[in-house]
Amino acid sequence: MAVRRLSRTTTTARKLGELGLAAPQVAAHRLSRMALNGPVYSVRDQREFIGMIQEKQVAFVQSWMAMFWEGVKVQQGPWRAWATAFSWWTSPRRRAPLSPDTLLRIANKGLAPVHRRAVANSRRLARTRPR
């Protein structure tokens, strides 16, 4: 049986939906941990809250860089098409500079690191109980 790939629109929508479910769960779990502990946090909670800040920064930098490099690829497409248009060894498919789903491809690349972290945190925090 042939494997059917999902379209970029479906993939991006699925990632946004999962992110929309995972992010509030993670926020609720962490806020309840903050509220239950009061002003003094345990070592476990201190590690969790420091990691929370660091992982957001890393995920967003990865997201920005992925979107930047995908944008660079898109901008180089027309130049490559022009540079290779006069050669007989390039295929017509290679000459097409922009595809209709260019913005979706950029958004999908930028969404991937944030989605990956949020879903992983949601799964990890679902296994732990707030103390």
Backbone as CSV, one residue per row, in Angstrom:
resi,resn,N_x,N_y,N_z,CA_x,CA_y,CA_z,C_x,C_y,C_z
1,MET,0.836,-1.179,0.000,0.000,0.000,0.000,0.884,1.246,0.000
2,ALA,0.552,2.178,-0.812,1.329,3.407,-0.939,1.102,4.308,0.271
3,VAL,2.161,4.951,0.694,2.077,5.886,1.808,1.673,7.243,1.259
4,ARG,0.648,7.798,1.837,0.149,9.097,1.373,0.722,10.197,2.255
5,ARG,1.405,11.126,1.626,1.966,12.245,2.372,0.910,13.315,2.563
6,LEU,0.952,13.955,3.715,0.031,15.054,3.976,0.527,16.311,3.275
7,SER,-0.393,17.160,2.903,-0.004,18.421,2.275,0.606,19.348,3.325
8,ARG,1.325,20.350,2.861,1.929,21.302,3.798,0.871,22.029,4.616
9,THR,-0.249,22.323,3.995,-1.325,23.003,4.717,-1.817,22.138,5.864
10,THR,-2.015,20.861,5.601,-2.481,19.945,6.637,-1.439,19.791,7.732
11,THR,-0.179,19.672,7.349,0.888,19.514,8.329,1.001,20.751,9.217
12,THR,0.966,21.920,8.621,1.061,23.156,9.398,-0.145,23.319,10.309
13,ALA,-1.324,23.021,9.812,-2.533,23.123,10.632,-2.495,22.130,11.790
14,ARG,-1.990,20.934,11.526,-1.891,19.928,12.591,-0.906,20.387,13.664
15,LYS,0.234,20.934,13.241,1.216,21.426,14.203,0.649,22.574,15.031
16,LEU,-0.072,23.479,14.377,-0.679,24.593,15.113,-1.719,24.093,16.109
17,GLY,-2.505,23.099,15.708,-3.498,22.527,16.612,-2.858,21.855,17.813
18,GLU,-1.817,21.067,17.576,-1.118,20.414,18.681,-0.461,21.436,19.593
19,LEU,0.105,22.480,19.005,0.721,23.537,19.799,-0.329,24.268,20.627
20,GLY,-1.501,24.481,20.035,-2.593,25.137,20.750,-3.116,24.323,21.921
21,LEU,-2.966,23.018,21.862,-3.365,22.166,22.983,-2.241,21.986,23.996
22,ALA,-1.014,21.860,23.522,0.108,21.566,24.411,0.526,22.779,25.241
23,ALA,0.559,23.957,24.642,1.043,25.150,25.351,0.200,25.492,26.582
24,PRO,-1.137,25.494,26.506,-1.906,25.768,27.721,-1.741,24.692,28.798
25,GLN,-1.563,23.439,28.392,-1.347,22.379,29.378,-0.037,22.594,30.126
26,VAL,1.004,22.941,29.398,2.304,23.188,30.018,2.221,24.412,30.927
27,ALA,1.589,25.476,30.451,1.460,26.694,31.263,0.657,26.422,32.528
28,ALA,-0.431,25.680,32.417,-1.251,25.368,33.595,-0.470,24.533,34.596
29,HIS,0.273,23.563,34.114,1.056,22.715,35.011,2.112,23.535,35.748
30,ARG,2.822,24.368,35.004,3.892,25.150,35.626,3.343,26.218,36.563
31,LEU,2.246,26.844,36.192,1.647,27.845,37.083,1.106,27.204,38.353
32,SER,0.544,26.015,38.241,0.064,25.341,39.453,1.236,24.954,40.346
33,ARG,2.356,24.578,39.754,3.546,24.288,40.564,4.030,25.540,41.281
34,MET,3.994,26.670,40.587,4.409,27.927,41.222,3.475,28.292,42.366
35,ALA,2.188,28.129,42.147,1.204,28.502,43.166,1.270,27.579,44.375
36,LEU,1.481,26.297,44.161,1.516,25.346,45.269,2.777,25.483,46.113
37,ASN,3.876,25.905,45.529,5.133,25.999,46.267,5.240,27.249,47.115
38,GLY,4.580,28.296,46.736,4.731,29.543,47.466,6.020,30.236,47.069
39,PRO,6.583,31.046,47.982,7.755,31.838,47.610,9.066,31.042,47.550
40,VAL,9.120,29.857,48.182,10.354,29.073,48.207,10.173,27.837,47.329
41,TYR,11.037,27.706,46.313,10.933,26.585,45.374,11.921,25.487,45.738
42,SER,11.538,24.264,45.448,12.458,23.138,45.628,13.506,23.180,44.516
43,VAL,14.545,22.378,44.683,15.605,22.331,43.676,15.034,21.831,42.351
44,ARG,14.151,20.861,42.414,13.515,20.323,41.198,12.737,21.415,40.460
45,ASP,11.980,22.217,41.219,11.198,23.280,40.594,12.088,24.406,40.074
46,GLN,13.162,24.702,40.798,14.090,25.724,40.311,14.682,25.313,38.968
47,ARG,15.079,24.028,38.859,15.611,23.532,37.593,14.564,23.618,36.489
48,GLU,13.323,23.284,36.829,12.238,23.318,35.841,12.001,24.747,35.342
49,PHE,11.966,25.707,36.244,11.654,27.081,35.853,12.816,27.744,35.109
50,ILE,14.048,27.433,35.502,15.197,27.961,34.763,15.246,27.333,33.374
51,GLY,15.012,26.025,33.313,14.983,25.340,32.019,13.881,25.860,31.124
52,MET,12.755,26.249,31.734,11.624,26.785,30.978,12.050,28.037,30.200
53,ILE,12.767,28.911,30.862,13.202,30.151,30.222,14.235,29.860,29.134
54,GLN,15.199,29.009,29.464,16.261,28.711,28.505,15.731,27.991,27.270
55,GLU,14.826,27.041,27.478,14.334,26.287,26.316,13.475,27.153,25.404
56,LYS,12.773,28.129,25.957,12.009,29.047,25.105,12.947,29.884,24.246
57,GLN,13.998,30.386,24.868,14.951,31.193,24.117,15.605,30.383,23.000
58,VAL,16.016,29.167,23.317,16.660,28.317,22.314,15.678,27.970,21.197
59,ALA,14.442,27.617,21.561,13.446,27.228,20.552,13.134,28.390,19.613
60,PHE,13.002,29.593,20.146,12.679,30.722,19.285,13.863,31.134,18.407
61,VAL,15.077,31.024,18.923,16.241,31.306,18.075,16.326,30.272,16.956
62,GLN,16.096,28.997,17.291,16.094,27.961,16.250,14.997,28.230,15.225
63,SER,13.854,28.681,15.704,12.739,28.985,14.815,13.088,30.132,13.872
64,TRP,13.636,31.195,14.415,14.008,32.341,13.588,15.072,31.960,12.562
65,MET,16.048,31.169,12.996,17.110,30.769,12.070,16.568,29.859,10.970
66,ALA,15.674,28.948,11.318,15.087,28.066,10.302,14.291,28.877,9.287
67,MET,13.532,29.861,9.771,12.763,30.703,8.855,13.690,31.557,7.997
68,PHE,14.757,32.060,8.588,15.718,32.868,7.842,16.340,32.062,6.710
69,TRP,16.830,30.854,7.022,17.495,30.054,5.994,16.526,29.571,4.934
70,GLU,15.296,29.301,5.319,14.306,28.921,4.310,14.005,30.119,3.409
71,GLY,13.962,31.322,3.998,13.774,32.537,3.201,14.933,32.781,2.250
72,VAL,16.150,32.492,2.706,17.320,32.621,1.836,17.196,31.670,0.650
73,LYS,16.771,30.436,0.915,16.582,29.471,-0.182,15.546,29.976,-1.182
74,VAL,14.467,30.558,-0.659,13.411,31.071,-1.539,13.941,32.227,-2.383
75,GLN,14.720,33.110,-1.774,15.257,34.251,-2.515,16.276,33.829,-3.565
76,GLN,16.980,32.735,-3.317,17.961,32.266,-4.289,17.311,31.515,-5.441
77,GLY,16.072,31.090,-5.273,15.381,30.336,-6.314,15.300,31.053,-7.650
78,PRO,14.812,32.293,-7.703,14.756,32.997,-8.990,16.139,33.214,-9.609
79,TRP,17.128,33.492,-8.782,18.473,33.672,-9.319,18.985,32.377,-9.937
80,ARG,18.788,31.269,-9.227,19.218,29.976,-9.771,18.476,29.655,-11.065
81,ALA,17.202,29.979,-11.092,16.418,29.713,-12.301,16.961,30.524,-13.472
82,TRP,17.291,31.775,-13.219,17.838,32.605,-14.289,19.222,32.114,-14.703
83,ALA,20.040,31.747,-13.719,21.412,31.332,-14.017,21.457,30.027,-14.801
84,THR,20.490,29.157,-14.570,20.505,27.859,-15.259,19.505,27.786,-16.403
85,ALA,18.843,28.878,-16.707,17.801,28.846,-17.740,18.358,28.580,-19.125
86,PHE,19.582,28.939,-19.336,20.152,28.820,-20.673,20.980,27.550,-20.858
87,SER,20.963,26.687,-19.860,21.723,25.443,-19.981,20.803,24.310,-20.409
88,TRP,21.305,23.419,-21.212,20.489,22.346,-21.765,20.333,21.187,-20.789
89,TRP,21.144,21.116,-19.733,21.108,19.962,-18.841,20.153,20.139,-17.651
90,THR,19.553,21.297,-17.508,18.618,21.480,-16.393,17.208,21.111,-16.823
91,SER,16.485,20.562,-15.887,15.112,20.160,-16.191,14.172,21.350,-16.024
92,PRO,13.010,21.328,-16.667,12.054,22.427,-16.504,11.570,22.560,-15.058
93,ARG,11.510,21.446,-14.347,11.061,21.507,-12.953,12.039,22.327,-12.120
94,ARG,13.299,22.184,-12.422,14.322,22.912,-11.684,14.250,24.408,-11.974
95,ARG,13.692,24.780,-13.089,13.623,26.192,-13.466,12.499,26.944,-12.770
96,ALA,11.544,26.246,-12.176,10.418,26.921,-11.521,10.913,27.587,-10.240
97,PRO,10.945,28.912,-10.185,11.568,29.592,-9.054,10.748,29.574,-7.769
98,LEU,9.454,29.771,-7.855,8.643,29.868,-6.643,7.473,28.899,-6.720
99,SER,7.226,28.258,-5.619,6.064,27.379,-5.569,4.951,28.095,-4.817
100,PRO,3.712,27.688,-4.995,2.612,28.379,-4.325,2.622,28.223,-2.808
101,ASP,3.302,27.202,-2.318,3.300,26.991,-0.867,4.588,27.485,-0.197
102,THR,5.210,28.498,-0.772,6.462,29.019,-0.235,6.293,29.543,1.184
103,LEU,5.280,30.345,1.417,5.074,30.898,2.758,4.724,29.814,3.763
104,LEU,3.981,28.808,3.334,3.681,27.685,4.230,4.951,26.925,4.590
105,ARG,5.833,26.765,3.636,7.089,26.069,3.897,7.924,26.840,4.917
106,ILE,7.971,28.163,4.785,8.719,28.989,5.732,8.076,28.919,7.114
107,ALA,6.753,29.021,7.169,6.054,28.953,8.455,6.232,27.592,9.110
108,ASN,6.194,26.545,8.319,6.352,25.196,8.851,7.746,24.999,9.435
109,LYS,8.766,25.522,8.762,10.136,25.429,9.277,10.276,26.203,10.584
110,GLY,9.636,27.369,10.671,9.724,28.168,11.880,8.919,27.603,13.031
111,LEU,7.859,26.912,12.720,6.992,26.349,13.753,7.561,25.071,14.353
112,ALA,8.385,24.365,13.612,8.863,23.045,14.028,9.589,23.039,15.378
113,PRO,10.579,23.914,15.646,11.265,23.845,16.942,10.355,24.170,18.123
114,VAL,9.489,25.149,17.969,8.579,25.523,19.056,7.582,24.394,19.303
115,HIS,7.054,23.821,18.243,6.112,22.704,18.350,6.780,21.509,19.030
116,ARG,7.994,21.200,18.615,8.712,20.055,19.169,8.912,20.206,20.676
117,ARG,9.317,21.402,21.117,9.546,21.630,22.550,8.246,21.605,23.343
118,ALA,7.219,22.259,22.837,5.953,22.338,23.572,5.309,20.965,23.726
119,VAL,5.307,20.173,22.674,4.702,18.839,22.752,5.526,17.936,23.664
120,ALA,6.848,18.037,23.585,7.701,17.234,24.469,7.481,17.619,25.927
121,ASN,7.369,18.913,26.210,7.106,19.357,27.579,5.745,18.892,28.059
122,SER,4.758,18.948,27.201,3.419,18.509,27.573,3.426,17.035,27.957
123,ARG,4.098,16.223,27.166,4.183,14.788,27.480,4.968,14.546,28.760
124,ARG,6.083,15.249,28.922,6.922,15.051,30.103,6.211,15.504,31.370
125,LEU,5.581,16.667,31.320,4.916,17.190,32.510,3.630,16.436,32.833
126,ALA,3.032,15.785,31.852,1.836,14.983,32.125,2.179,13.775,32.991
127,ARG,3.428,13.328,32.936,3.842,12.180,33.751,4.182,12.570,35.179
128,THR,4.487,13.855,35.424,4.864,14.291,36.770,3.681,14.954,37.450
129,ARG,3.674,14.863,38.752,2.605,15.502,39.524,3.169,16.724,40.226
130,PRO,2.418,17.809,40.270,2.890,18.983,41.014,2.904,18.689,42.506
131,ARG,3.934,19.133,43.196,4.039,18.901,44.647,3.841,20.175,45.411
